Amino acid sequence: MGMDMPETRYARSGDVMIAYQVLGEGPFDVVIAPSFISHVELQWEAAGWAALLRGIAEQARVLVFDKRGTGMSDRVAGTPTLEERSDDIRAVMDAAGSQCAALAGFMDGVPMSVVFAASHPDRVSVLVLCGGMARVLWAPDYLFGDTEREARKRARGDHGILPDPRG
């Protein structure tokens, strides 16, 4: 499908620079809110993901970005709020000249997409959510998550990544 890697650009969101790329020239825009790990340049080495982006770009103009603190975007101290992360979507859309877009959030890109859509309904034509979770750990009102003990065991795997604090 012969499309080269798009140029990496930067949008300012507050004091943070957000790395993004634009590909395709379709009649509408699609913004991809990435999962917990992203890198706008290295993503082109993942054949399946690159094929998905190129396929969407055959029908639309696609905006992909690295969330603050990940990939080629600026590093940040602490964990950004959902409002800060959703403002990164606005910054990328503004920098790319996108007034309204279909917004696709993947995994932990889901909450920031929901916040953006709720805060800026005039800028979102379609909201697509894939792989989001209400929470990760079990709670009395959320029976689908792991208990803390199960989560630690899963994180340790066979490699002992996280030590059990009880020894």
C-alpha positions as CSV (number, residue, x, y, z in Angstrom):
1,M,0.0,0.0,0.0
2,G,2.9,2.3,-0.7
3,M,2.1,5.1,1.8
4,D,5.3,6.4,3.5
5,M,5.4,7.2,7.2
6,P,3.9,10.7,7.6
7,E,5.9,13.6,9.0
8,T,5.8,13.9,12.8
9,R,4.5,17.2,13.9
10,Y,3.9,18.8,17.4
11,A,0.9,20.5,18.9
12,R,1.1,22.5,22.1
13,S,-1.3,21.4,24.9
14,G,-0.6,23.8,27.9
15,D,3.1,23.4,28.6
16,V,3.4,20.1,26.8
17,M,4.2,19.3,23.2
18,I,2.2,16.4,21.7
19,A,3.6,14.4,18.8
20,Y,1.2,13.7,16.1
21,Q,1.0,12.6,12.4
22,V,-1.6,13.1,9.7
23,L,-2.2,10.7,6.9
24,G,-4.8,10.4,4.1
25,E,-6.9,13.1,2.5
26,G,-10.5,11.7,2.8
27,P,-13.7,13.8,3.2
28,F,-13.8,13.5,7.0
29,D,-11.3,13.2,9.8
30,V,-10.6,10.3,12.2
31,V,-8.7,10.9,15.4
32,I,-7.1,7.8,17.0
33,A,-6.7,8.1,20.8
34,P,-4.0,5.5,21.5
35,S,-3.7,2.8,24.2
36,F,-1.3,3.0,27.1
37,I,1.7,2.6,24.9
38,S,2.2,4.5,21.6
39,H,5.0,5.9,19.5
40,V,3.9,7.6,16.3
41,E,7.0,6.6,14.4
42,L,7.6,3.1,15.7
43,Q,3.9,2.2,15.2
44,W,4.7,1.8,11.5
45,E,6.9,-1.2,12.3
46,A,3.8,-3.0,13.6
47,A,2.4,-4.4,10.4
48,G,-1.2,-5.0,11.6
49,W,-1.5,-1.5,13.1
50,A,0.1,0.2,10.1
51,A,-2.3,-1.7,7.8
52,L,-5.3,-0.5,9.9
53,L,-4.1,3.1,9.8
54,R,-3.5,2.9,6.0
55,G,-6.8,1.3,5.4
56,I,-8.6,4.1,7.3
57,A,-6.6,6.7,5.5
58,E,-8.0,5.4,2.2
59,Q,-11.3,6.7,3.3
60,A,-10.5,9.6,5.6
61,R,-7.8,11.9,6.9
62,V,-6.3,10.2,10.0
63,L,-4.8,12.0,13.0
64,V,-2.7,9.8,15.3
65,F,-0.8,11.1,18.3
66,D,1.3,10.0,21.3
67,K,-0.4,10.9,24.6
68,R,1.6,13.2,26.9
69,G,4.4,11.2,28.6
70,T,4.5,8.5,25.9
71,G,6.3,8.0,22.6
72,M,7.6,11.2,21.1
73,S,5.4,13.6,23.2
74,D,6.9,15.5,26.1
75,R,7.5,13.6,29.4
76,V,5.4,14.7,32.3
77,A,5.7,14.3,36.1
78,G,3.0,12.3,37.7
79,T,-0.2,11.0,36.1
80,P,-2.1,13.4,33.8
81,T,-5.7,14.0,34.5
82,L,-8.4,12.9,32.1
83,E,-9.1,16.6,31.4
84,E,-5.4,17.2,30.5
85,R,-5.4,14.1,28.3
86,S,-8.6,15.1,26.6
87,D,-7.2,18.5,25.9
88,D,-4.4,16.9,24.0
89,I,-7.0,15.7,21.6
90,R,-8.2,19.3,21.2
91,A,-4.6,20.5,20.7
92,V,-3.9,17.9,18.0
93,M,-7.2,18.7,16.2
94,D,-6.6,22.4,16.3
95,A,-3.0,22.0,15.1
96,A,-4.2,19.8,12.2
97,G,-7.1,22.2,11.3
98,S,-9.8,19.7,12.2
99,Q,-13.0,21.2,13.4
100,C,-14.9,17.9,13.8
101,A,-13.8,14.3,13.7
102,A,-14.8,10.7,14.3
103,L,-12.9,9.9,17.5
104,A,-11.7,6.3,18.1
105,G,-10.3,5.5,21.6
106,F,-8.4,2.3,22.3
107,M,-8.0,0.8,25.8
108,D,-6.9,3.7,28.0
109,G,-7.6,6.1,25.2
110,V,-11.3,5.3,25.9
111,P,-11.7,7.5,29.0
112,M,-10.0,10.5,27.5
113,S,-12.2,10.1,24.4
114,V,-15.3,10.0,26.4
115,V,-14.3,13.1,28.4
116,F,-13.5,14.9,25.1
117,A,-16.8,13.9,23.5
118,A,-18.8,15.0,26.5
119,S,-16.9,18.3,26.8
120,H,-16.9,19.1,23.0
121,P,-19.9,17.4,21.5
122,D,-19.8,19.8,18.5
123,R,-16.3,18.5,17.6
124,V,-17.1,14.7,17.6
125,S,-19.2,13.3,14.8
126,V,-18.8,9.6,15.9
127,L,-17.4,8.1,19.0
128,V,-15.8,4.6,18.7
129,L,-14.6,2.9,21.9
130,C,-12.6,-0.3,21.8
131,G,-11.2,-2.2,24.8
132,G,-12.1,0.2,27.6
133,M,-12.8,-0.9,31.1
134,A,-14.8,0.7,33.9
135,R,-12.0,-0.2,36.3
136,V,-9.2,-2.9,36.5
137,L,-9.6,-4.3,40.1
138,W,-12.5,-6.1,41.6
139,A,-14.9,-4.1,43.8
140,P,-18.3,-5.0,45.4
141,D,-20.0,-3.1,42.5
142,Y,-17.6,-4.4,39.8
143,L,-17.3,-8.2,39.8
144,F,-15.3,-8.5,36.6
145,G,-11.9,-7.3,37.8
146,D,-9.0,-9.2,39.5
147,T,-8.6,-8.9,43.2
148,E,-5.4,-7.1,44.3
149,R,-3.8,-10.5,45.0
150,E,-4.7,-11.9,41.5
151,A,-3.4,-8.7,39.9
152,R,-0.1,-9.0,41.7
153,K,0.2,-12.6,40.8
154,R,-0.6,-11.8,37.1
155,A,2.0,-9.0,37.1
156,R,4.7,-11.2,38.6
157,G,4.1,-14.0,36.1
158,D,7.0,-16.3,36.1
159,H,9.4,-13.4,36.2
160,G,8.8,-12.0,39.7
161,I,8.2,-8.5,38.3
162,L,6.4,-7.3,41.4
163,P,7.3,-8.7,44.8
164,D,4.6,-9.7,47.1
165,P,4.7,-7.1,49.9
166,R,3.9,-9.8,52.5
167,G,7.0,-11.8,51.5
